[in-house]
């Protein structure tokens, strides 16, 4: 039962991270379309980079969890 709960949390983490990637991407796209201020572009890019990194980390964590569960 605990393994299922861990898997559910890992999948929820991936879903949250994917939503943040989408949100950050949309925010950056809107910024590029509407802004002439280049100074805050770095903030938008940093947010997107952090979101992509979290998504990758979450996917790797789920992969590790599933691999351990298959080995049992």
Secondary structure, DSSP 4 states (H G I P E B T S, - for coil): -HHHHHHHHHHHHHHHHHHHHHHHHHHHHHHHHH---GGGHHHHHHHHHHHHHHHHHHHHHHHHHHHHHHH-
